[in-house]
Amino acid sequence: MIEIQPVAKIDAAIEVPGSKSLTQRALIAAALAKGESRLIGPLESDDTAYSARALMQMGVAIEKSKDWRISGNSGLIQPAETAIYLGNNGTATRFLTSVASLGNSTFVIDGDSRMHQRPIGPLMTALQGWGVDIISTLGTGCPPLNINGRGLAGGTTVLPEGKSSQYLSSLLLVAPYARKPAILKVEGEVLSKPYVFMTLAVMAEFGIQVECARDLSSFSIPQGCYEAREYRIEGDASNASYFWAAAAVTGGRVTVTNVPVPSLQGDAMLVPLLGRMGCEVSRTEHGITLQGTDRLEGITVDMGDMPDVVPTLAVVAAFARGTTVIENIAHLRIKECDRLAAVVTELTKLGAHVEERDAAMIIHGNGGADLHGADIETYEDHRMAMSLAVAGLRIPGVRITGEKCVGKSFPDFWQRFALLAGR
C-alpha cells in the first residue's frame, strides 16, 4: 500500500515512457518485416515484455538495450515449443493470436484468470473467414485458444463487431501476409477509432499502405512484406494523462515533454477536454503544458474513442463544479477489470456522488468539497492505480493498495509521480 501526500503547489516538467500502444504495434511490424529494425524509445514494461517474449517463442530475434533491435522473419512464423502465455495483456493476446495464425503448426494462446474472461470471439470469427482453424478451448469465446496454423487464405472476411479496436488492428497487422489480397469488412460501430488510425500509420511507416472506407467499415490490404526501418516511439499519452490531471486538480502547472503535437495517440485529446473544464493549454516543440484552474467545470463528452483515459477524466470531474457525463464507454467493462464499475465504486469511496449506467458514468461534482481519504482497490489494473492516485494530490488519506500493478505499463510511475512534489 502507498499513501499519496497532498501537494500545495505543482510546477513540473515530466518525461513519460514510450507509448505502450505504439511499442506493441511497431514490435509486430518489425517482427514480420524483412531485415533488422530499430525501435527508439520503446516502453519496457510487463505488457511489452509479454509481447516480445511471445515473438521470440515464434522465432524472432529481439535484442533489448535502451533501444530494441528486431531481426524480422519476413512473416515466417516458427513453431512454439510451449504455450504462449500473455498474462492479462489484452492487446498482445489479440495481436499474437493473429500472428500465430500465420504459422504452420499448432499454437496455444493463454493468459491469466482475468484474460479467460475477456472476449475474443469476434476476432476468432474473422480469422475463421480467412481459413484459420481456431477454437476457444473452454468454449467461452475467451482464451485459452488453440490454433492449428496453416497461414491466412485471404480474400474477404467479416469482423462481426468493432467494440474492441484491438480485433481490427490485429487483423490489419497480419493481413499483408495472406495468400490472396485481403478484404476486411466490419459490422457495427467501430470504437476507439484513433487506435485503428495508429495501426494504419505504423503499417504505412513499415511500407504497407491500406485503403479503407471513411467510416472504417471496410479495408483493402495489399499483399506484401513490411520493410525493416528505424522507428521512434512517442511518449505515452495515456500515461501522460495522470500528470496533466495532477495540474488540473491542484491548480498547478505540468509540462509533458515528449508527447508531440500532433500525436498519433487519441488519448492526447484528453488535453482539450481539460481545457473545456477550465484549464489553460499550450503546445510547443517541447511538449504539451497544462495550467490548472481554481474552478473546474463539469462537461458532457463521448469518450468512445478514448477509453483508457476515462478513469483520469472521472477523477478530475470529481473536483469540478456541476455534472460531468461520460458517454459511450460500455467497452470499459472488458478491460483489465470492469473499469466502468470499478471507477464508480472507488470514487464513491472517496465521497464522490457518481452514477453508473450501462454505457455511461455521471459524476455530480461540487468542487471536491465532500471528498475525503480512503483505501483504494486497484483490481490489479494499472490505470485504476494511477488515475486514483491523482485524487490524493488534493485530499489527504488516499492510500492505493496493490500499487505494483503499474508495472504493466509504467514501471517507475511512483518515482516519477513523486517529482510533482519536488521529491
TAFEN-V534351 format. One record per residue. N is the residue number from 1. PSI is psi in degrees with one decimal (none if undefined). OMEGA is omega in radians with two decimals (999 if undefined). D_CENTER is the distance of its C-alpha to the mean C-alpha in Angstrom with 1 decimal. Layout:
# TAFEN-V534351
n & psi & omega & d_center
N & PSI & OMEGA & D_CENTER
N & PSI & OMEGA & D_CENTER
This chain:
# TAFEN-V534351
n & psi & omega & d_center
1 & 141.5 & 3.10 & 24.8
2 & 133.7 & 3.12 & 24.4
3 & 129.2 & -3.13 & 26.1
4 & 133.1 & 3.14 & 24.8
5 & 129.1 & 3.09 & 27.7
6 & 150.8 & -3.08 & 28.2
7 & 127.8 & -3.11 & 28.5
8 & -37.2 & -3.07 & 31.3
9 & 131.0 & 3.09 & 30.2
10 & 128.0 & 3.00 & 27.0
11 & 94.3 & -2.95 & 27.4
12 & 153.4 & 2.96 & 25.0
13 & 125.4 & -3.01 & 23.3
14 & 137.9 & 2.95 & 20.1
15 & 131.9 & -3.14 & 18.3
16 & 159.4 & 3.10 & 14.7
17 & 169.0 & 3.12 & 13.5
18 & 155.5 & -3.11 & 12.1
19 & 127.3 & 3.09 & 8.6
20 & -42.6 & -3.10 & 6.6
21 & -44.0 & 3.13 & 5.5
22 & -38.2 & 3.12 & 9.2
23 & -46.4 & -3.07 & 10.6
24 & -36.6 & 3.10 & 9.8
25 & -46.5 & 3.14 & 11.0
26 & -34.1 & 3.12 & 13.9
27 & -42.3 & 3.10 & 14.7
28 & -47.7 & -3.12 & 15.3
29 & -42.5 & 3.13 & 17.4
30 & -38.0 & 3.14 & 19.3
31 & -33.3 & -3.12 & 20.1
32 & -3.8 & -3.10 & 21.5
33 & 169.1 & 3.02 & 23.3
34 & 119.0 & 3.13 & 27.0
35 & -175.8 & -3.05 & 27.7
36 & 127.9 & 3.07 & 26.0
37 & 157.9 & 3.08 & 22.9
38 & 121.9 & 3.06 & 21.9
39 & 121.5 & -3.10 & 18.5
40 & 124.2 & 3.10 & 19.1
41 & 36.4 & 3.12 & 17.1
42 & 160.6 & 3.07 & 14.3
43 & 126.7 & 3.01 & 12.3
44 & 105.9 & -3.09 & 14.4
45 & 177.4 & 3.12 & 12.8
46 & -45.6 & -3.08 & 13.2
47 & -46.6 & -3.12 & 10.2
48 & -27.8 & 3.06 & 11.4
49 & -40.9 & 3.07 & 14.9
50 & -46.0 & -3.12 & 14.6
51 & -47.5 & -3.11 & 13.6
52 & -42.1 & -3.13 & 16.5
53 & -39.4 & 3.13 & 18.9
54 & -42.7 & 3.12 & 18.5
55 & -36.2 & 3.08 & 19.3
56 & -34.8 & 3.05 & 22.2
57 & -26.5 & -3.13 & 23.4
58 & 11.5 & 3.01 & 23.6
59 & 7.3 & -3.14 & 25.8
60 & 131.2 & 3.10 & 23.6
61 & 124.3 & -3.13 & 24.8
62 & 123.5 & 3.11 & 22.3
63 & 117.4 & -3.08 & 23.9
64 & 129.6 & 2.89 & 21.8
65 & -137.5 & 3.05 & 23.2
66 & -45.0 & 2.99 & 21.9
67 & 164.9 & -3.14 & 20.9
68 & 138.6 & 3.04 & 20.3
69 & 125.6 & -3.06 & 22.8
70 & 121.7 & 3.07 & 22.1
71 & 103.2 & -3.05 & 25.2
72 & 156.1 & -3.07 & 24.2
73 & 13.5 & 3.13 & 25.9
74 & 27.4 & 3.10 & 26.5
75 & 7.4 & -3.14 & 24.8
76 & 103.2 & -3.04 & 27.3
77 & 125.6 & 3.14 & 25.5
78 & 153.7 & 3.10 & 27.6
79 & 143.5 & 3.07 & 28.2
80 & 130.2 & -3.07 & 26.4
81 & -26.3 & -3.13 & 29.0
82 & 170.8 & 3.10 & 26.9
83 & 145.6 & 3.10 & 24.1
84 & 108.6 & -3.05 & 20.6
85 & 127.1 & -3.01 & 18.9
86 & 18.1 & 3.07 & 15.1
87 & -130.7 & 3.08 & 15.1
88 & 38.5 & -3.14 & 12.4
89 & 94.4 & -3.09 & 9.7
90 & -42.7 & -3.14 & 8.9
91 & -50.5 & -3.11 & 7.5
92 & -39.8 & -3.13 & 10.6
93 & -45.2 & 3.13 & 12.8
94 & -44.2 & -3.11 & 12.4
95 & -46.4 & -3.05 & 12.7
96 & -23.6 & 3.03 & 15.5
97 & -44.8 & 3.12 & 17.3
98 & -38.5 & 3.11 & 18.1
99 & -44.3 & 3.13 & 18.9
100 & -30.0 & -3.14 & 21.3
101 & -17.0 & 3.08 & 22.9
102 & -17.2 & -3.07 & 24.2
103 & 178.7 & 3.12 & 26.4
104 & 45.9 & 3.09 & 29.9
105 & -178.4 & -3.13 & 29.8
106 & 134.2 & 3.11 & 28.5
107 & 144.0 & 3.00 & 25.0
108 & 123.6 & 3.09 & 23.6
109 & 121.4 & -3.06 & 19.9
110 & 168.6 & 3.12 & 19.4
111 & -166.4 & -3.11 & 17.3
112 & -174.8 & -3.03 & 18.1
113 & -35.3 & 3.10 & 19.6
114 & -38.8 & 3.11 & 16.5
115 & -29.1 & 3.09 & 15.2
116 & -9.2 & 3.12 & 18.7
117 & -3.8 & -3.05 & 18.0
118 & 121.4 & -2.97 & 14.9
119 & 145.1 & 3.08 & 16.3
120 & 7.5 & -3.09 & 16.3
121 & -45.5 & 3.14 & 19.7
122 & -37.9 & 3.09 & 19.0
123 & -41.8 & 3.10 & 17.6
124 & -43.6 & -3.13 & 20.8
125 & -45.0 & -3.13 & 23.0
126 & -40.7 & 3.10 & 21.9
127 & -39.0 & 3.08 & 22.4
128 & -33.4 & 3.08 & 25.7
129 & -21.2 & 3.04 & 26.7
130 & 18.0 & 3.02 & 26.4
131 & 15.1 & -3.10 & 28.7
132 & 133.2 & 3.07 & 26.4
133 & 99.0 & -3.05 & 28.0
134 & 137.4 & 3.09 & 25.2
135 & 154.1 & 2.93 & 25.5
136 & 115.8 & -2.97 & 23.8
137 & -23.2 & 3.10 & 26.3
138 & -2.0 & 3.13 & 26.4
139 & 22.4 & -3.06 & 26.8
140 & -5.4 & -3.02 & 23.9
141 & 14.1 & 3.12 & 21.6
142 & 164.7 & 3.00 & 19.2
143 & 158.9 & 0.09 & 19.2
144 & 155.5 & -3.11 & 21.3
145 & 149.8 & 3.03 & 22.1
146 & 125.0 & -3.10 & 25.1
147 & 120.3 & 3.00 & 25.2
148 & 88.3 & -2.97 & 28.6
149 & 136.4 & 2.99 & 27.5
150 & 26.2 & 3.12 & 29.8
151 & 174.6 & 3.13 & 27.6
152 & 130.1 & 3.11 & 26.5
153 & -33.9 & -3.07 & 29.4
154 & -158.1 & -3.01 & 27.7
155 & -153.0 & -3.06 & 29.4
156 & 134.0 & 2.98 & 27.9
157 & 166.8 & -3.09 & 25.5
158 & 128.5 & 2.96 & 23.8
159 & 113.5 & -2.96 & 20.4
160 & -9.1 & 3.03 & 21.7
161 & 150.1 & -3.14 & 18.8
162 & 20.8 & -3.05 & 15.7
163 & -39.7 & 3.05 & 14.2
164 & 117.6 & 3.11 & 11.0
165 & -18.5 & 3.14 & 10.2
166 & -33.3 & 3.07 & 9.3
167 & -48.9 & -3.07 & 13.0
168 & -46.4 & 3.12 & 14.1
169 & -39.6 & 3.13 & 12.2
170 & -46.6 & -3.13 & 13.5
171 & -42.1 & -3.13 & 17.0
172 & -41.8 & -3.05 & 17.1
173 & -32.4 & -3.09 & 16.4
174 & -13.7 & -3.02 & 19.4
175 & -32.6 & 3.14 & 21.6
176 & -18.1 & -3.05 & 23.7
177 & 9.2 & 3.09 & 25.1
178 & 156.8 & -3.10 & 26.7
179 & -23.0 & 3.03 & 30.5
180 & 154.4 & 3.09 & 30.9
181 & 136.2 & -2.99 & 29.0
182 & 138.6 & 3.02 & 26.1
183 & 130.2 & -3.10 & 25.6
184 & 122.5 & 3.08 & 22.7
185 & 143.3 & -3.08 & 23.3
186 & 127.9 & 3.10 & 20.8
187 & 145.7 & 3.11 & 22.3
188 & 177.3 & -3.11 & 21.3
189 & 136.0 & 3.05 & 18.9
190 & 117.4 & 3.09 & 15.7
191 & 162.9 & 3.13 & 12.9
192 & 44.9 & -3.08 & 9.9
193 & -38.5 & -3.13 & 12.3
194 & -29.5 & 3.11 & 10.9
195 & -32.0 & 3.08 & 8.4
196 & -45.0 & 3.11 & 11.7
197 & -34.7 & 3.07 & 13.6
198 & -45.9 & 3.12 & 11.4
199 & -45.5 & 3.13 & 12.3
200 & -37.3 & 3.13 & 15.8
201 & -41.8 & 3.11 & 16.1
202 & -43.6 & 3.11 & 15.3
203 & -42.2 & 3.13 & 17.7
204 & -40.0 & 3.12 & 20.2
205 & -30.3 & 3.12 & 20.1
206 & 13.5 & 2.92 & 20.9
207 & 5.4 & -3.14 & 23.7
208 & 117.7 & 3.13 & 22.8
209 & 124.8 & -3.11 & 23.2
210 & 136.9 & 3.02 & 22.2
211 & 135.4 & -3.13 & 24.1
212 & 156.0 & 3.06 & 22.5
213 & 153.5 & -3.10 & 23.8
214 & -35.2 & -3.12 & 23.0
215 & 10.0 & 3.13 & 21.5
216 & 30.3 & 3.12 & 19.4
217 & -13.7 & 3.10 & 21.8
218 & 150.0 & -3.09 & 23.0
219 & 140.1 & 3.03 & 22.3
220 & 115.9 & -3.02 & 24.9
221 & 120.6 & -3.13 & 23.8
222 & 155.4 & 3.00 & 26.7
223 & 147.8 & 3.12 & 27.7
224 & -174.5 & 3.13 & 27.2
225 & 133.5 & 3.10 & 25.8
226 & 148.3 & 3.12 & 23.2
227 & 128.9 & 3.11 & 25.0
228 & 145.3 & -3.11 & 24.4
229 & 174.4 & 3.00 & 23.6
230 & 129.6 & -3.05 & 22.6
231 & 126.4 & -3.12 & 19.1
232 & 130.6 & -3.11 & 17.9
233 & 127.2 & 3.05 & 14.3
234 & 156.1 & 2.94 & 13.6
235 & 149.6 & -3.01 & 12.9
236 & 113.5 & -3.11 & 9.4
237 & -33.4 & 3.10 & 9.7
238 & -44.6 & 3.13 & 7.4
239 & -28.1 & 3.05 & 9.7
240 & -25.5 & -3.04 & 12.5
241 & -33.2 & -3.09 & 12.4
242 & -30.0 & -3.13 & 14.3
243 & -38.3 & 3.01 & 17.0
244 & -40.9 & 3.12 & 17.6
245 & -35.6 & 3.11 & 17.8
246 & -42.7 & 3.08 & 20.2
247 & -40.8 & -3.09 & 22.4
248 & -45.4 & -3.01 & 22.4
249 & -20.7 & -3.11 & 23.6
250 & -7.5 & -3.03 & 26.1
251 & 19.2 & -3.11 & 27.5
252 & -164.2 & -3.07 & 26.7
253 & 127.1 & 3.12 & 25.5
254 & 132.4 & 2.99 & 22.4
255 & 125.2 & 2.97 & 21.6
256 & 117.2 & -2.87 & 18.4
257 & -13.8 & -3.01 & 20.0
258 & 25.9 & 2.90 & 17.5
259 & 111.6 & -2.99 & 15.2
260 & 166.3 & 3.02 & 17.6
261 & 118.5 & -0.07 & 19.1
262 & 164.2 & 3.13 & 18.3
263 & 149.4 & 3.02 & 14.6
264 & -12.0 & -2.99 & 12.7
265 & 123.4 & 3.13 & 9.7
266 & -27.7 & -3.10 & 10.2
267 & -15.3 & 3.04 & 9.1
268 & -17.3 & 3.12 & 12.3
269 & -2.5 & 2.97 & 14.2
270 & -33.3 & -3.06 & 14.1
271 & -48.6 & 3.07 & 17.0
272 & -30.6 & 3.09 & 19.3
273 & -40.8 & 3.07 & 18.8
274 & -31.7 & 3.03 & 19.9
275 & -40.1 & 3.09 & 22.7
276 & -28.4 & -3.13 & 23.7
277 & -5.3 & 3.06 & 24.0
278 & -6.2 & -3.13 & 26.5
279 & 160.3 & 3.11 & 24.9
280 & 130.6 & -3.06 & 26.0
281 & 135.4 & 3.01 & 23.6
282 & 144.0 & -3.10 & 24.8
283 & 131.7 & 3.10 & 23.3
284 & 178.4 & 3.10 & 25.0
285 & -15.6 & -3.12 & 24.7
286 & 0.6 & 3.09 & 23.7
287 & -158.6 & -3.07 & 20.5
288 & 125.9 & -3.13 & 20.0
289 & 135.8 & 3.05 & 22.2
290 & 125.6 & 3.07 & 22.2
291 & 120.7 & -3.12 & 25.5
292 & 178.2 & -3.09 & 25.5
293 & 162.4 & 3.10 & 28.3
294 & 1.7 & 3.10 & 30.7
295 & 96.7 & 3.04 & 30.1
296 & 144.2 & 3.14 & 26.7
297 & 142.1 & 3.10 & 27.1
298 & 153.6 & 3.13 & 25.3
299 & 165.1 & 2.97 & 23.7
300 & 130.0 & -3.02 & 22.8
301 & 140.1 & 2.97 & 19.5
302 & 117.3 & -3.11 & 17.7
303 & 29.6 & 3.09 & 13.9
304 & -28.4 & -3.12 & 13.2
305 & -3.0 & -3.09 & 11.2
306 & 53.6 & -3.02 & 9.3
307 & -32.5 & -3.03 & 8.4
308 & -19.8 & 3.14 & 6.2
309 & 9.3 & 3.03 & 9.3
310 & -47.4 & 3.12 & 11.8
311 & -36.1 & 3.13 & 12.9
312 & -49.6 & -3.13 & 13.5
313 & -36.3 & -3.14 & 15.6
314 & -40.0 & 3.11 & 17.3
315 & -44.1 & 3.10 & 18.6
316 & -41.0 & -3.12 & 19.9
317 & -29.5 & 3.13 & 21.5
318 & -19.2 & 3.12 & 23.4
319 & -0.7 & -3.12 & 25.3
320 & 168.6 & 3.01 & 26.0
321 & 132.5 & -3.10 & 29.3
322 & -177.9 & -3.02 & 29.3
323 & 133.5 & 3.00 & 26.9
324 & 127.4 & 3.12 & 23.3
325 & 118.9 & 3.12 & 22.1
326 & 114.4 & -2.97 & 18.4
327 & 164.8 & 3.02 & 18.7
328 & 47.8 & -3.06 & 17.0
329 & 28.1 & 3.11 & 14.4
330 & -30.3 & -3.10 & 15.7
331 & -8.5 & 3.03 & 12.5
332 & -20.5 & -3.07 & 11.4
333 & -13.2 & -3.13 & 14.1
334 & 24.1 & 3.07 & 12.5
335 & -159.6 & -3.11 & 9.5
336 & -29.5 & 2.93 & 10.5
337 & -179.7 & 2.99 & 13.4
338 & 88.4 & -3.00 & 14.9
339 & -30.0 & 3.14 & 13.2
340 & -51.9 & 3.14 & 15.6
341 & -39.3 & -3.07 & 18.6
342 & -42.5 & 3.14 & 17.5
343 & -43.2 & 3.11 & 17.0
344 & -45.6 & -3.11 & 20.4
345 & -47.5 & -3.03 & 22.0
346 & -35.9 & 3.06 & 21.2
347 & -35.4 & 3.09 & 21.9
348 & -38.5 & 3.07 & 25.1
349 & -33.7 & -3.11 & 26.0
350 & -1.2 & 3.12 & 26.0
351 & 3.6 & 3.12 & 28.5
352 & 151.9 & 3.07 & 26.4
353 & 103.6 & -3.02 & 27.5
354 & 136.2 & 3.07 & 24.6
355 & 140.1 & 3.09 & 24.9
356 & 131.8 & 3.02 & 22.6
357 & 171.6 & -3.14 & 22.8
358 & -40.3 & -3.07 & 21.6
359 & 24.9 & -3.09 & 19.0
360 & 166.1 & 3.09 & 19.5
361 & 135.2 & -3.12 & 20.0
362 & 120.5 & -3.12 & 23.1
363 & 120.2 & 3.12 & 23.7
364 & 105.5 & -3.05 & 27.3
365 & 149.3 & 3.02 & 27.6
366 & 41.3 & 3.12 & 30.8
367 & 12.2 & 3.13 & 29.7
368 & 10.7 & -3.05 & 28.6
369 & -32.5 & -3.08 & 32.3
370 & 2.4 & -3.06 & 31.9
371 & 148.8 & -3.12 & 29.0
372 & 169.8 & -3.12 & 29.8
373 & 161.4 & 3.10 & 28.4
374 & 163.4 & 3.01 & 27.3
375 & 121.2 & -3.04 & 25.7
376 & 128.1 & 3.05 & 22.0
377 & 135.6 & -3.10 & 20.6
378 & -14.4 & -3.13 & 17.0
379 & 27.0 & -3.08 & 16.9
380 & 30.3 & -3.08 & 15.4
381 & 116.5 & -3.09 & 12.1
382 & -39.1 & -3.08 & 10.9
383 & -28.8 & 3.03 & 9.8
384 & -44.5 & -3.11 & 13.2
385 & -47.8 & -3.02 & 15.0
386 & -38.8 & -3.13 & 13.9
387 & -44.1 & -3.12 & 14.3
388 & -25.3 & 3.07 & 17.6
389 & -31.4 & -3.13 & 18.9
390 & -36.9 & -3.14 & 19.2
391 & -33.3 & -3.11 & 21.8
392 & -12.3 & 3.07 & 23.9
393 & -17.6 & -3.09 & 24.5
394 & -32.9 & -3.10 & 26.7
395 & 138.6 & -3.12 & 28.2
396 & 156.7 & 3.00 & 29.8
397 & 14.9 & 3.08 & 29.3
398 & 118.5 & -3.12 & 25.5
399 & 127.2 & -3.10 & 24.8
400 & 118.9 & 3.07 & 21.5
401 & 154.7 & 3.14 & 22.1
402 & 36.4 & -3.00 & 20.1
403 & -16.1 & -3.11 & 18.7
404 & -9.1 & 3.13 & 18.1
405 & -15.5 & 3.13 & 14.9
406 & -16.5 & 3.11 & 13.2
407 & -18.1 & 3.13 & 13.9
408 & -37.9 & -3.08 & 10.8
409 & -13.7 & -3.00 & 8.9
410 & 72.8 & -2.98 & 11.9
411 & -34.1 & -3.12 & 15.2
412 & 31.0 & -3.12 & 17.6
413 & -47.8 & -3.03 & 16.1
414 & -33.3 & 3.09 & 19.4
415 & -44.1 & 3.14 & 21.5
416 & -33.9 & 3.11 & 19.8
417 & -35.4 & 3.13 & 19.8
418 & -21.9 & 3.12 & 23.5
419 & -22.9 & -3.14 & 24.1
420 & -27.9 & 3.13 & 23.9
421 & 6.5 & -3.13 & 27.2
422 & 15.9 & -3.12 & 28.7
423 & none & 999 & 28.6
